[in-house]
Each structure stands twice: as structure tokens, then as C-alpha cells.
Amino acid sequence: MKYFNLILVFFFVIAIRLNAQQNYNITNLHNNELYINPAFAGIYNYTPIILSAQKANINLGRKTPQNQFFSANFQNKNYGIASCFFNNKYGNTSNTGASLIYSYHIYLNTDIKISFALAAQFAQFTIDQSNYIYFENEDPLIYGTGKESFLYPNADFGVLLYTNNYNIGLSSKGLLEPQIKLSENTNNYKVSRNYNFYADYNFNFNKYKIKPMLFIEHSKNSLFNYIFNIKFLYENTYFISIGNKNKYISNIAFGLTIKGIIISYSYSYRFVNSNAFNNIHQIGLGININK
């Protein structure tokens, strides 16, 4: 198992170079709006507060990836403020941080608005090397005997065109591209910037709504990732959604909103054999204040 922990860290170091931050392995678009685009801050005339917890099962080892994400989204006239907190664990590594988002909203006409947002983020990456067995006396990738932590800043930007029926947005995560140095014997690892596109549309049929959603993500060092969801709502109370990520990950989610209380569950399954996760469970709890 100790060898496996070292292997996990090796792959996580590679992941640092491919992703803007160690966040959710996002497989569905429900309750993940502020992760997708910070310009969602302040678009509602009420205050949604949401906590999501995610756990993935993987083929190797017993330390499964776990993630928690908390967000509060406030609106005041033409601007919005949101705060996000995340705690993500993968093997013997963890990434914990917070971001503060400010958005400004412009009315293009009575129906169409545009939101511009900037997010400031601070995160702490921690690696616990106390129980590793090294293949050599001094492994050039990771070498240490205890815990090491690295604090780094980052920033995100987003723009969103929105109405009561649709949202279309662009965002960039990891604007500062900070560098993390794991030890004195290694080079710095850059946290790569990525670029996102998101779009959705509400089709209204009396008590029913159908909402297709598309999310596309790309960074300089990786291929395109996409997620497509279709969400079915009944009386804005009950919902079920189905979706797919990159052809080989399918997702189903369902939940309800009663008197402002939000409860949801999501399950994702990978159809391709891999050393990565087999499936992901995600639970969401929240409240809409002043709705």
C-alpha cells in the first residue's frame, strides 16, 4: 500500500500540470455553477447556499479521492458577491482553499444581462510523505519524511450572457499559473491555466421544463473535455438529469427543492477500465434564502 501511495502522488504531480486546481472530477453540471464560471455570482434574486460532498471509488488502494465544496452566492442590485471553500483529498495529497468572487452585471435590455466576474483564490497543497517507501535513497520526484505544505494564490475570470431562458458563458481558471515546488531536488510544477465554455437553455412546457446543458473545458497541456447533461424538472420542485462526459463516463442525478431546501444525489460510472475511478457518488445540500 505504501508503494501505491507514492504512485498516487506521481500521478497527482502530473495532474497539477494539466489542471488549474485539484478540484472536483466534475461529471455533472448540477450545483456546480460557480466552479464552471465565476460570473454566475449574483445572477439570482435570492441567495443560494450549497454544500456538495463527493467520493470516488478507484481500482487501486483504499484511500479514495474525496472532495467537499461549499458556496454562498449573494446579489445586490448590479453586482454579486460569492464565496467558495473547497477541500480535496487524493491519496496522501490534499488541496484546501477558498475564493472570493466579485461580479458586475449590465442590462443590455429588459431581458438580456451580462455578468463580468473576477475571483481571487488562495489554496494550500499538502503532501504527507511519512509512510512512503522510496524506490531509491533519494527519489528525484518526491523526497521527504513528513508533511510539506505549499500556499499559493490564483485567480479566475468569467463572463456570462444570461436571460430567464438561457445562459452562455466563457471563463478562464488559473490565470496566475502559480508554480509549486515539491522539494529542493525538483523543478517547479506549473498549475496550468484552462479555458471553459458553458451553455444551457430552458424549454418550458407548463409544469415541466427540459434543460440541456453543455460544458467544454480545455487547458494548454491536455485534450478537450466535455460534459453534456439534460435536466428534467417538474413544477420547479423535482428534477432528474442524465449526462455523459467524454463518451466513457455516464451520470444520473436526481433531487428536489421544497420550501427553499435543496437535496440532490448524483452517480457517475466509468465504462472504460482504468486505474482512475470506477464511479463517483455526490450528495448536495442547500438552501435558497429570500426566494
N, C-alpha and C positions, 0 to 999 in steps of 0.2 A: 504493500500500500504506500510506503514511503517513496518508492520509485515512481508510483503513479502520481503522487503529489508534485514531484519535480517535473514530470511530463506535463501536468496541467499548467504549471507556471510557464513552461516553454511555449505552449500554445497560446497562453494569455498574452505573453510578450508580443507574439506575432499579431494577436488581435488588437493590441494597443496601436500598432502601426496602421491598422486597417480601419479603425472606427474612431469617431470623435470622442467617445467616452464609453466606459463599461456600463452600459445601461441595459434595460430590458432587451431580451431577444424577442423583439416585438413581432407578434404573429397575428394580431388583430387590431382593429382601429377603434375599438370601443374603450372609452375612458383614457385614451392616450393622446388627447388633442394637444396639450402643452408640450408633450415630448415631440410630437410631429412638427409643430410650428408655434413659436412663442407669440405670434400675432393673434392667436386665439384668446389671449388675455384681454378681458373686458368686453367681449362681443355680446355677452348676455346681460339682460336687465335684472339679473339675480346673481347670487354668489354661490357657485358650486364648490364644495369641498369634498375631495375624493381621496381615498386611500386604496391602493392596489398592492396585492401581495402575490408573488409569482414563484413557483417552484418547478424545476425541470428534473426529469429523470434521465440519467445517462447510462450508457452501456458499461463504462468502466468506473470502478471506485464507489465509495459510499458518501463522499462529500458532494452532494448535488448542488448545482447553482440555485441560489435563492436571491430574490430581489424584492425590495419594497419601494414604493413610490407614493409620495403624498403631495397634493397640490391644492392650493386655495386661489380662487380666481375672482377678483373684485372689479367692479365697474363704477366710474364716477364721471358722468357727462361724456366728455370727448376723450377720456383716457382710461386706461385699465392698468391694474397692478396685480401681479400674481407672484406667488412664492412656491417653490418646489423643493422637496427634500428627497434624496434617494440613498439607498443603502444596498449595495450589490456585492454578493459573495460568489466566488468561483474557486473551488478547491481551497488552497491556502492563501488566496489573494482576496482583497476586498477593495471596494471603491465607495466612499461615502462623501456626500457633498450636498450643497444647496445652491439654488439660483434665485435671483430676484429679477422679475421681468417688468418692464415698463412699455406700454403701448399707447400710441396716439391714433385716434380714429377721425377720418374725414368723410363727410357726407358728399358723395358725388351727385346724388339726387335724393328724393324722399325714400327710395327703396334700396339703393346701392350704396354701400360704405366700403372704405378701405382702411385697413389697420396696418401700421408700421410698428415693429417691436424690436427691442434690444434686451438681451438677457445677460446679466453678469453672473458668473459662476465661480465657486471655489470648491475644490474637491481634494480629498486625501486618499492616495493609493497606498495600501498596506500589504506587505508580503511577510508571511511568517515562515522562516526557514529553520525553525528549531528542531523539527523532526525529519529533515531531509537526509538521505544517504546519497552522497555525491559519487558520480562515476569516476571522477579523478580527484586528486587532492585539492586542486583549485579549478573548479568548473568556470570557464570563461564567461558563461552566460549569467549564472547566479552563484554567488558565493557569500555565505554568511552563516551565523549561528543563532540568530534571534529574529526579532521583528524589526522591520525597517518601514518607515512611513515617509511619503513624499507629498507635500502640499503644493498644488498648482492652480493657477487661475485659468479661466477660459471665458468665452463669450459666444452667444448665438444671435442671429438676426433673422427676422421673418417679415413677410408682407402677405396680407390676406385680403382678397376681394370677397365680400360676403353680402348676402341678402337673406330673407326669410326662407328661401328655397334652395340656395346653393352656396358653397364655399370653394374658392380656388386660391391656392397659395403656393409661395416659394419660400424656402428657408435654407439657411446655412448654419451648420453646427460646428463648433470647434474653430472659431475664427482666428484665435491666437496661436493655434497649433503649438501648444507648450511641449516641452521635452522633459522626459522622465529618465533619470539616471539610476539604474538598479544597484550599481556598486562602482567602486573606483576602477575596477578592471573592465568595465563595459562601456560601450558607446551610449550616447543619449538616444532614447527612443521617442520619436515624434508622435504626438497624438494628432492624427491626420484630420483635416477638415473634410466635411461631407456636405452634399447638396441634396435637398429634398423637394419633391413636388407632391401636392395633395389636391384632390378634387372630390366633391360629393354633390349629390342632387336629391332633393325630396320630391317624390311623386305622391300626391295626395289623392286619396280615394275615400272620401267621407271619414269613417272612423279608422281607416287603415292608411299607413304610409309605407312606401318602399324607398329605401335609401341606398343606392350603390355608392361605394367609396373606393378610391384608388390612391395608393401611396407608392412613390418611386424614390429610391434612395441610391446615391452614388458617391463614392469617395475616389480620390486620385489613385489609390492603390488597390482598388477592388472592383469587382463587376457590379452591374446594376442589380439591386434588389427591388422587388415589387410585392405589394400586398393588395389583393382585391377582395372586398367584402360586400355582401348585400345584406342589409338590415331590414327586417320586417317589424313594424310597430302597430300596436292596436290601442287606440284611444290614448296615445302618448303614455301608456302605463306599462304594457307588457311588450317585450321585444325578444326576437331571436335573430341571430345572424349567422351566416356561413361565409367562409372565405378560403383563400388559397394564397400561399407565399412561395414564390419561385418554383411553382409547379409541384414540388415534392413535400410541402407542408400544408395540411388542411386544418381548418379551425372551425369550431362551432361555439357560439356564445349565446347565453340567454339571461334574462333578468327582468326586473320590474322597478317601477318608481311609484310609491304610494305616499301621499302627503309629504312629498319632498324627500323621502328616504329612498336611497338607491341601493339595490342589491344586485350583483351580477356574478356570473361564473363563466369562465372560458376554458376550453380544452383544445390543445393543438397536438397533432400527431404527424411524425415524420415517416414517410413511406419508403425512404431510401436508407439502407443500412449504413450506419456511420458511428464513429467514436463520439460524435456530439450527442445531443439529447434525443431520446426517443419520443417523449411527449412533455408537454408543459401544462400545468394547471395554474389558473389565475383567478383570484377572488377580488371583487371590487365592492367597497362600501362607501357610501357618500351621503351628502345631504345638500339640497338646494335651499338656500336661505333667502327669504324675502321674495319667493316665487308665488 
